[in-house]
Amino acid sequence: MKLTRGETAFVATNYVVLTLVTIVIVIPFWYVLTVSVTPYSTFSAKDGLVLFPSSFSFDYYAYLLKKGSLIYNAYGVTIRNTLGGVLLALLLTAMSAYALAEKRLPGRKLLMLVFVFTMLFKGGLIPTYITVKQLGLLNTDYVLILIMAYSAFNMIIMKSFFEGIPDSLKESAAIDGASEMRILRSVVLPMSMPVLASIGLLYMVTYWNDFFNALLYVTDWHKAPVQLVLRTIIASSSLPPELLEAAGRTPPPTIGIQMAAIVIVALPMMVLYPFIQKYFEQGMLIGSVKG
């Protein structure tokens, strides 16, 4: 179909605008990557503006990833928190969403109001800290898993998806003698892979990028996630004492360490996202329109 002059201008404008937006988004990432592999002598000679380095060096990465470095331990803590947190959060979210998706649940509207209320009004930072402290969770291995193990917003998205599953499928399973948990496990969840993948990705990014909760509830560096280590490297003018001790020599310039740390921390999510993107898009769209 031939486009009119107005439609052609609109498409061309879209391409130009999206190209400019892409450039604005990509350049900071490219700058971080190039600085992390540029020797400091080259970096300083170009007054800090390096987009196309003439020489390469991986000294910053070698410094951070040296055996015994705090980065390894922090990576392990972050991976443990992310995997455990995502599994627990998906379990809690799916069970509550399945229950609230059932129209025959007594007090369903009141329960939904309670969940929505928590999205609008929070208990506050100090009451939350006191609660965590009274429960004995401060500086424990699982405090960062439990503190973010549920999101009412994600539950509402999953509930909307569950409501789009035909009741006849669940009724057939119930006639065959399946319990509610069996229906959820064998009928509902296998049909909900798009929304589970999208919600799981949201939880994964939340757990992986969290540093504020670690800053509040964790004081032991051996229990600190990688984002807290990255925040300390970027926010301070010097490196954490543990990194200095692990190096056993004069550290390289902080700017290169900062950029290399950003790449190390962000790379796993950047690599993983393209493989989950299709499920993420489906999960956000399926069940959002009711006929």
C-alpha positions as CSV (number, residue, x, y, z in Angstrom):
1,M,0.0,0.0,0.0
2,K,1.4,3.4,-1.1
3,L,1.8,5.9,1.7
4,T,0.4,9.4,1.4
5,R,2.8,12.4,1.7
6,G,1.6,13.0,5.3
7,E,2.1,9.3,6.3
8,T,5.6,9.3,4.7
9,A,6.6,12.4,6.7
10,F,5.2,10.8,9.9
11,V,7.2,7.6,9.4
12,A,10.4,9.6,8.5
13,T,9.9,11.7,11.6
14,N,9.5,8.6,13.7
15,Y,12.8,7.1,12.4
16,V,14.7,10.4,13.1
17,V,13.3,10.8,16.6
18,L,13.8,7.1,17.5
19,T,17.4,7.2,16.1
20,L,18.2,10.3,18.2
21,V,16.7,8.7,21.3
22,T,18.7,5.5,20.7
23,I,21.9,7.5,20.3
24,V,21.2,9.4,23.6
25,I,20.7,6.1,25.4
26,V,23.6,4.2,23.8
27,I,26.3,6.8,24.2
28,P,26.5,6.7,28.0
29,F,26.8,2.9,27.9
30,W,29.4,3.1,25.2
31,Y,31.4,5.7,27.2
32,V,31.4,3.6,30.3
33,L,32.6,0.6,28.3
34,T,35.4,2.5,26.5
35,V,36.7,4.2,29.7
36,S,36.8,0.8,31.4
37,V,39.2,-0.5,28.8
38,T,41.2,2.6,28.2
39,P,44.6,3.1,29.9
40,Y,44.6,6.1,32.2
41,S,47.3,7.8,30.2
42,T,45.2,7.8,27.1
43,F,42.1,8.9,29.1
44,S,43.9,11.9,30.7
45,A,45.5,12.9,27.4
46,K,42.0,13.3,25.9
47,D,40.7,15.3,28.9
48,G,38.3,12.4,29.8
49,L,36.4,12.2,26.5
50,V,37.1,8.8,25.1
51,L,34.6,7.3,22.7
52,F,37.0,5.5,20.4
53,P,40.0,4.4,22.4
54,S,43.3,4.0,20.5
55,S,44.7,1.5,23.0
56,F,43.1,-1.1,25.2
57,S,43.9,-2.3,28.7
58,F,42.0,-4.7,31.0
59,D,43.9,-3.7,34.2
60,Y,40.8,-2.4,35.8
61,Y,38.9,-5.6,35.4
62,A,41.9,-7.6,36.5
63,Y,42.1,-5.4,39.6
64,L,38.4,-5.9,40.5
65,L,38.4,-9.6,39.7
66,K,41.6,-10.5,41.4
67,K,41.4,-13.7,43.5
68,G,40.1,-12.9,47.0
69,S,38.4,-9.7,45.9
70,L,35.2,-8.5,47.5
71,I,33.5,-8.5,44.1
72,Y,33.4,-12.3,44.0
73,N,31.7,-12.6,47.4
74,A,29.3,-9.8,46.5
75,Y,28.4,-11.5,43.3
76,G,27.7,-14.7,45.1
77,V,25.5,-12.9,47.6
78,T,23.6,-11.1,44.8
79,I,23.0,-14.3,42.8
80,R,21.8,-16.1,45.9
81,N,19.4,-13.3,46.8
82,T,18.2,-12.9,43.3
83,L,17.4,-16.6,42.7
84,G,15.9,-17.2,46.1
85,G,14.0,-13.9,46.1
86,V,12.5,-14.5,42.6
87,L,11.4,-18.0,43.5
88,L,9.8,-16.9,46.7
89,A,8.2,-13.8,45.2
90,L,6.7,-15.7,42.3
91,L,5.3,-18.3,44.7
92,L,3.7,-15.7,46.9
93,T,2.5,-13.6,44.0
94,A,1.0,-16.6,42.1
95,M,-0.8,-18.0,45.1
96,S,-2.4,-14.7,46.1
97,A,-3.2,-13.7,42.5
98,Y,-4.9,-17.1,41.9
99,A,-7.0,-16.8,45.1
100,L,-8.1,-13.2,44.3
101,A,-8.9,-14.1,40.7
102,E,-11.6,-16.5,42.0
103,K,-15.0,-14.7,42.0
104,R,-16.3,-17.1,44.6
105,L,-13.7,-16.1,47.2
106,P,-15.5,-14.5,50.3
107,G,-14.4,-10.9,50.9
108,R,-12.6,-10.7,47.6
109,K,-13.3,-7.0,47.0
110,L,-12.2,-6.1,50.6
111,L,-9.0,-8.1,50.2
112,M,-8.3,-6.3,46.9
113,L,-8.8,-3.0,48.6
114,V,-6.3,-4.0,51.3
115,F,-3.7,-4.9,48.7
116,V,-4.3,-1.7,46.7
117,F,-4.0,0.3,50.0
118,T,-0.5,-0.9,50.5
119,M,0.4,0.5,47.0
120,L,-0.7,4.0,48.0
121,F,0.4,4.1,51.6
122,K,3.6,2.7,53.1
123,G,4.5,2.1,56.7
124,G,7.5,4.3,56.4
125,L,11.3,3.8,56.6
126,I,11.6,4.0,60.4
127,P,8.7,1.6,61.3
128,T,10.0,-0.9,58.7
129,Y,13.5,-0.7,60.1
130,I,12.2,-1.2,63.7
131,T,10.1,-4.2,62.5
132,V,13.1,-5.8,60.8
133,K,15.2,-5.3,63.9
134,Q,12.6,-6.7,66.3
135,L,12.3,-9.8,64.1
136,G,16.0,-10.3,64.4
137,L,16.6,-10.0,60.6
138,L,19.3,-7.3,60.7
139,N,22.5,-8.4,59.0
140,T,21.2,-11.9,58.2
141,D,21.6,-13.9,55.0
142,Y,17.9,-13.7,54.1
143,V,16.8,-10.2,55.1
144,L,17.3,-8.9,51.6
145,I,15.2,-11.8,50.2
146,L,12.3,-11.3,52.6
147,I,12.2,-7.5,52.5
148,M,11.2,-7.5,48.8
149,A,9.4,-10.8,48.4
150,Y,6.1,-9.3,47.4
151,S,4.7,-6.6,45.2
152,A,0.9,-5.8,45.1
153,F,1.4,-4.3,41.6
154,N,2.8,-7.5,40.2
155,M,0.1,-9.4,41.9
156,I,-2.6,-7.3,40.2
157,I,-0.9,-8.0,36.8
158,M,-0.8,-11.7,37.4
159,K,-4.4,-11.7,38.7
160,S,-5.6,-10.0,35.5
161,F,-3.9,-12.8,33.5
162,F,-5.4,-15.6,35.6
163,E,-8.9,-14.1,35.1
164,G,-8.4,-14.6,31.4
165,I,-8.0,-18.3,31.7
166,P,-11.3,-20.1,30.9
167,D,-13.2,-21.4,33.9
168,S,-14.1,-24.5,32.0
169,L,-10.5,-25.7,32.3
170,K,-10.4,-25.4,36.0
171,E,-13.8,-26.9,36.4
172,S,-12.8,-29.9,34.4
173,A,-9.8,-30.4,36.6
174,A,-12.0,-30.0,39.7
175,I,-14.4,-32.7,38.4
176,D,-11.5,-35.0,38.0
177,G,-10.7,-34.6,41.7
178,A,-7.9,-32.0,41.5
179,S,-7.5,-29.8,44.5
180,E,-7.0,-26.0,44.3
181,M,-3.3,-26.4,44.6
182,R,-3.2,-29.1,42.0
183,I,-5.3,-26.9,39.6
184,L,-2.9,-24.0,40.2
185,R,0.2,-26.2,39.7
186,S,-1.0,-28.3,36.8
187,V,-3.4,-26.1,34.9
188,V,-3.0,-22.5,35.6
189,L,0.8,-22.1,35.9
190,P,1.7,-24.0,32.7
191,M,-0.6,-21.7,30.8
192,S,0.9,-18.6,32.4
193,M,4.5,-18.8,31.3
194,P,4.4,-15.3,29.6
195,V,3.2,-13.5,32.7
196,L,5.4,-15.6,35.0
197,A,8.5,-14.7,32.9
198,S,7.6,-11.0,32.8
199,I,6.9,-10.8,36.5
200,G,9.9,-12.9,37.2
201,L,12.0,-10.5,35.2
202,L,10.6,-7.5,37.2
203,Y,11.5,-9.2,40.4
204,M,14.9,-10.2,39.1
205,V,15.8,-6.7,38.1
206,T,14.6,-5.4,41.5
207,Y,16.7,-7.9,43.5
208,W,19.7,-7.5,41.3
209,N,19.7,-3.7,41.4
210,D,18.9,-3.2,45.1
211,F,21.4,-1.5,47.2
212,F,19.3,0.8,49.4
213,N,17.9,-2.1,51.5
214,A,21.4,-3.5,51.8
215,L,22.6,-0.1,52.9
216,L,20.0,-0.1,55.7
217,Y,20.0,-3.7,56.9
218,V,23.5,-5.1,56.2
219,T,26.7,-3.9,57.9
220,D,28.9,-7.0,57.2
221,W,30.8,-6.6,53.9
222,H,30.7,-10.4,53.5
223,K,26.9,-10.2,53.3
224,A,26.8,-7.2,51.0
225,P,25.4,-7.5,47.5
226,V,27.4,-6.4,44.5
227,Q,25.2,-3.3,44.0
228,L,26.3,-2.0,47.5
229,V,29.9,-2.5,46.6
230,L,29.4,-0.7,43.3
231,R,27.6,2.2,45.1
232,T,30.5,2.4,47.5
233,I,33.0,2.5,44.7
234,I,31.2,5.2,42.7
235,A,30.0,7.4,45.6
236,S,33.3,7.5,47.5
237,S,36.6,9.1,46.3
238,S,38.5,6.0,47.4
239,L,37.9,2.2,47.2
240,P,36.5,0.1,50.0
241,P,39.2,-1.1,52.4
242,E,38.5,-4.7,51.5
243,L,39.3,-4.1,47.8
244,L,42.5,-2.3,48.7
245,E,43.6,-5.1,51.0
246,A,42.8,-7.7,48.3
247,A,44.9,-5.9,45.7
248,G,48.0,-5.7,47.8
249,R,49.4,-2.9,45.6
250,T,48.8,0.7,44.6
251,P,45.3,0.8,43.1
252,P,44.7,2.1,39.6
253,P,42.8,5.4,39.1
254,T,39.3,5.4,40.6
255,I,37.5,6.5,37.4
256,G,38.5,3.4,35.6
257,I,37.6,1.2,38.5
258,Q,34.2,2.8,38.7
259,M,33.5,2.2,35.0
260,A,34.7,-1.4,35.1
261,A,32.6,-2.1,38.1
262,I,29.5,-0.7,36.3
263,V,30.1,-3.0,33.4
264,I,30.6,-6.0,35.6
265,V,27.4,-5.4,37.6
266,A,25.2,-4.5,34.6
267,L,26.4,-7.1,32.1
268,P,24.4,-10.1,33.4
269,M,21.1,-8.3,33.1
270,M,22.0,-6.9,29.7
271,V,22.9,-10.4,28.4
272,L,19.8,-12.1,29.9
273,Y,17.1,-9.6,28.9
274,P,17.1,-10.3,25.1
275,F,16.2,-14.0,25.8
276,I,13.3,-13.0,28.1
277,Q,12.1,-10.0,26.1
278,K,9.4,-11.9,24.1
279,Y,7.9,-13.3,27.3
280,F,8.0,-9.9,28.9
281,E,6.1,-8.2,26.1
282,Q,3.5,-11.0,26.0
283,G,3.0,-10.9,29.8
284,M,2.3,-7.2,29.7
285,L,-0.3,-7.4,26.9
286,I,-2.1,-10.7,27.4
287,G,-5.1,-10.3,29.7
288,S,-4.9,-6.5,29.6
289,V,-7.9,-6.2,27.2
290,K,-11.2,-7.8,28.1
291,G,-13.8,-8.6,25.5
